[in-house]
Amino acid sequence: MSPLVCLLCCRKFELYSMAWNLKEDLRDCLVAAAPYGGPIALLKNNFRKEKSPGSRPLLEIYSASGVPLASVLWKSGQVVQLGWTASEDLLCIQEDGTVLIYNLFCEFKRHFSMGNEVLQNHVREAKVFHTEYGTGVAILTGAHRFSLATNIDDLKLRRMPEVPGLQKLPSCWAVLSQDRVTIVLLAVGQDLYLLDNTSCSVVTPPGISPHAGAYVQMAVSFNYCYLALFTDTGSIWMGTSSLKEKLGEFSCDFRAPPRQMVWCTRPRSKQRAVVAAWDRRLLVAGNSQECIQFVLDEDSYLVPELDGVRIFSRATHEFLHEIPEASEEIFKIASMAPGALLLEAQREYEKESQKADEYLREIKDQNLLSEAVRQCIEAAGYEHEPETQKSLLRAASFGKCFLDKFPPESFVRTCRDLRVLNAIRDYQIGIPLTFAQYKQLTIEVLLDRLVLRRLYPLAIRICEYLRLSEFQGVSRILAHWACYKVQQKDKSDEEVAHAINQKLGDTPGISYSEIAARAYDCGRTELAIKLLEYEPRSGEQVPLLLKMKKSQLALNKAIESGDTDLVYTVVLHLKNELNRGTFFMTLQKQPVALSLYRQFCKHQELETLKDLYNQDDDHQELGNFHVHSSYSSEKRIEGRVAALQNAVDEYYKAKNEFAAKATEDQIKLLRMQRRLQDDLDKPYVDYSLHDTVYGLILDGNHKRAEHLYRDFRVPDKRFWWLKIGALAEREDWEEMEKFSKSKKSPIGYLPFVEICMKHHNRHEARKYAARVTPEQRVKAHILVGELDQAADAAIEHKNETEMNLVLSKCTAATDSSVAEKINRAKAQSLKK
Amino acid sequence: FRRKRKWGRGAVPAPFLAGAARSPARPRGAAAGPVPLAAGAGPSPSMAFPGRRDAPDGPDFTVLKRLARDQLIYLLEQLPGKKDLFIEADLMSPLDRIANVSILKQHDVDKLYKVENKPIVSTSDQLCFLVRPRITNMKYVADIVNADKATGRSRKYKIIFSPQKFYTCELVLEEEGIYGDVTCDEWAFYLLPLDDDLLSMELPEFFRDYFLEGDQRWISTVARALQLLNSLFGPFTNTYGIGRCAKMVYEVWRELVEESEGDSQARRPEISHVFLMDRDVDYVTALCSQVVYEGLVDDTFRIKCGSVDFGPDVTSSDRSFKVLLNAQDKVFSEIRNEHFSNVFGFLSQKARNLQTQYDRRRGMDIKQIKNFVSQELKGLKQEHRLLSLHIGACESIMKKKTKQDFQELLKTEHSLLEGFDIRESTSYIEEHIDRQVSPSESLRLMCLLSVTENGLIPKDYRSLKTQYLQSYGPEHLLTFHNLKRIGLLMEQAPGETLTAVESKVSKLVTDRAAGKLTDAFNSLARKSNFRGISKKLGLIPRVDGEYNLKVPRDMAYVFSGAYVPLSCKIIEQVLERQGWLGLEEVVRLLNGNEFAPTEPVTEENPARETQRVILAVFLGGCTFSEISALRFLGKEKGYKFIFLTTAITSSARLMDAMLEAKV
């Protein structure tokens, strides 16, 4: 289709012929079309009053090309207005003030209410608007009051002040956003009112003729900058929405209020136009007194866009926009702009005509070749038809050949972007984004929208084509796909989990736990568990498992992870969730968790620790527990004895007779020590048996010591060792001698020598040195310092080792004779 | 059937030459039995490694200190203004190695306090606590905060956890009702470089927490430390290991690597090989008395965080000296890895040299003297000071050790290692207990007996325990329970053959689901099977003639030539074989859990130095003897070993960790 060039520099071209085969007239339906080439929602039969089951309203959603996406029979209340959110959710505003949110597959998401007072007064009119805060809803109630919510995701209802003297519905109104404040502009007859949060003020547009008449329609531009007012005299006032400046005024032949009036602008362009639609006529009015009129074959619906207006009817979907400068330059009839010449040059070149050179020369002579290339690239972006795009790009590419240093990025980027745009504009996909809209929307949002439409393969292809990082591109889309996949109820858990893992593998950035969480939200716990198996990070698995009440599994996972903090998290969760008995049982099955919990209890909850052992019939540990408390927490003897008695009982139950006996002995000792302490007025409690006996001997209480020795069956050896030690410390040599003669020493007499020498009593030591066995004699003599006798003994034994030992003790100055003696003996033994 | 060995024979007076005095041509079962693996694989030790390569230099770890310091300063700055700092006692020495008091003062730390159980006196409005993530510390902070609340005093509180925060800590803060009153931070101070080749996490509690209590919370900490090293000096390409804990650390670390993948650029690794080992793979080595100088100093004086306090008996003055023991100490670095019997000789030689250098003064003219004083004197004096300290230390060690009949003790240990004269050794231990020689020494000997013999026979088990309780008090009933749980001191199950044990172990693995793991594992799986392993790996070297401790020929020198430390032998074998191939039987006896890279990465160019830098990770602590042994191995084979340990350990520390003593 060749572009239509007009004086106003607007053109209208067809985007799609609609695929929807609509039987109803658009005027009989409630219509809402999302901006940025978004979907179209139709609510049929909405206006019929009788609600027989056969004629229930039907909600249908189509792509911009009319391909049906979904439909649902409307069973809820009377709908006043439809609208789309910025994230392409459908808002259905009901008469009772309830707003139902559906996704673009007609699946109900949630609802909210515009306030209780609406219930009685009903919503008469409503508008959905988009600001930097998000998507907002404004309603006008039967009581002629406005309420609005600027962000439906963070609902804060604002009831606007009353308009004084307002008795009927305003003829028209609009929501404006100025300096981040949302206000309502309404017209009642010839008066304009501005409603902000606190007040209502009357305003007059500057420069409006006093005879303009009553306002019947108004339009706010896409960016909230401009305002157009249509009066019943057929005059259109155009100005800034701040009502400070008038841009122009236009009088048309129509008196009837247009069905729709919208702005047709383009960012960074001086030209502005207002498009008004009546039943069969479309009028485009600009700054000047000229206008363009189109005849409409059937009911049409206008969708304002960032850079133009989309117009769709039952049959077609068209786009009306101001012709961009670059396109105008190139396609203007008989244009001599560099871009136009370059396009011509390239065409001639293809025809192998030498004219190509002439055109090229003409551009080059003016030194405008790079400008020409730039123009062609830019213009290609504005074109809808791939053929036109191609010829422009071909021209650009041709021109680039004759330039030395033309940066290639813009060309490459435009080619890439156009390829993406062409792909999504395809009528199967039906997202007729323009270049400018695409840039405004960003690729990330576009991908989100494809994902929303479940066009996963296309989205992935685009990511791959644009070489987006896996993290923000492919893996994100796959994750979304997986989240959708888990909702497919017709497939078994096994199948779904397998399919997901097959496709996702270990793509970086994929969080299986998120997908599992989604599966769980859909009530598919088993599937969630299967999916979690693929999650490599245990830290991510555990919280979800806990949420799903799969605590046992969560505990296993936590333990596997080796992260004890995670184990504690689960254990303490279980502690609160389960009753004590079950909790303990669960722990018994998990030694790792059990030891961790025991560690915790040892410091924080000693009694729980005891309960734990009790539960498990762990008598050994219970015994240990009592022994421990007998010296750590109990201070009184009675308490300690009682604790030990408990320990004895437990040890017997544990069949640990050794421990039981030892503990019984300890009880006996403790009682004994208590008595000693009372009798002797000296501290004995808490000494070991050995130390107790030692202490008694040290104090000369030999009787009592003997008593303990017998009572506790202290081995003879030990008793002898400790007794001579204590006696030596007491320096009670007499008693020691008596003791040494009491019976044959089980430890021999060398220890006597040693202990005497330790206390520097050589005299006593000598006595015992004489009594040691022959084998120890040398050693004994050395100990008491009788080297001479030691040498004699060694020589007598003919023991070389002993001789050497003595020799090593000899010092040259004093013991030369001894050394000599030994050396002689050694020499003699050698001779033999 | 066996000639009794004679000890202490020969002219050398030092009592440490047990190994040197070993009877030549000892008739042993091994001679007729299977050839020990070491002889079969690799170059035989006696060949003295003809193509010996020089060991490469290790990486520079000062960056770790810098990182830790910078982060600490950053954290202190997070609480602007004057503040008092409360430091946990265990963190004081490590902190001292990172940042001194003046650095702390520069960052508005007003007063320093030790965290201890008594009311605080601080008047500051801001309190900062630098603590380990322990529940007791949380209660300590809670008491302070709640006391302030009661008196209506408002202050700012900040807790800095080192090296990380645990969920339980926050939980306790919450239970104590002060969660909202404090701010928490983590000081990721995982690794303290104690020396050029030694990194310590300074987490002595790791051993008890993991091996006794089954508490795995430190696993991720170790994994993070490993990842820190990996990111600074890696990537580690070949990771070997053995032990349950090692495996878990490895797996958690791998996850960390995968998470952070992408931001690591391809670098030439400074460390490429890692060997992870659980302490419970080899208790024997840790239980032996140390006779290498550094180990002996540790056993005698307890080296704390790389430095030691030499008391008046060493310094021969009335004050004690704190001495930093590391490679910077010229005297120490030369004797640290030497068998003690060589140390005296070395030191006296050194003293003579020093004297000669001093003597050069005589006959110098003024100018020369000036030169000498300004350039050499300081160094000489420093060296002199160190020399006299080490000589003092040696004397002190000699005095202590001879008093306790160290020689008898070593003899007993060696018998236990070889498995001879068990009766005699048992009565030696009994006497040791009866005479109250030393609680931890006695316990250690009992454990060594149990570990080498796969448990004590029931009669001994009972009587030794009874004796011990009589000597040291009944609370040790719990100590014994702990030792049994961890597998250090057990009773031989009557009639239980090796295979019976094994089948139980393998059944356990399948029983995991049943969850009876912990208890069963503690009592069974830790059967040490030492005898079998020792035979397979040839841990008791055959000696022809005297073992020359001056020129050692294998790692056994660290135990007087009587025993090659098992842990080090495993590392040697695995590195040599680049995996566990051929060690299946040993692995089975060690209860498995081994791992190795599926395809060891070998450089085409073997000259590449970093291929020969090996990070040896000890989970549960390593001893100085093991470090010395591996340093020796490194020198012999051209490896450079870097040590990462949860803490330096010793037999005494192992025993202390098991004690249930009165508080």
Interface residues (C-beta under 8 A of the other chain):
Chain A: P508 P536 R537 S561 G562 D563 T564 D565 Y568 T569 L572 Q588 K589 Q590 P591 V592 L594 S595 L596 R598 Q599 F600 H603 Q604 Q620 N624 V627 H628 Y631 S632 F658 A659 A662 T663 D665 Q666 L669 D686 Y687 S688 L689 H690 F712 V714 P715 K717 R718 W721 L722 G725 T801 N804 L805 S808
Chain B: K6 G8 R9 G10 A11 P13 I135 T136 K139 F166 Y167 T168 L171 V172 E175 D209 E213 G214 D215 Q216 R217 I219 S220 A223 M248 E251 V252 E255 E258 E259 G262 E430 E431 D434 R435 Q436 R462 K465 T466 Q467 L469 Q470 S471 Y472 G473 P474 E475 L477 L478 H481 G515 K516 L517 T518 D519 E660 K662 V663
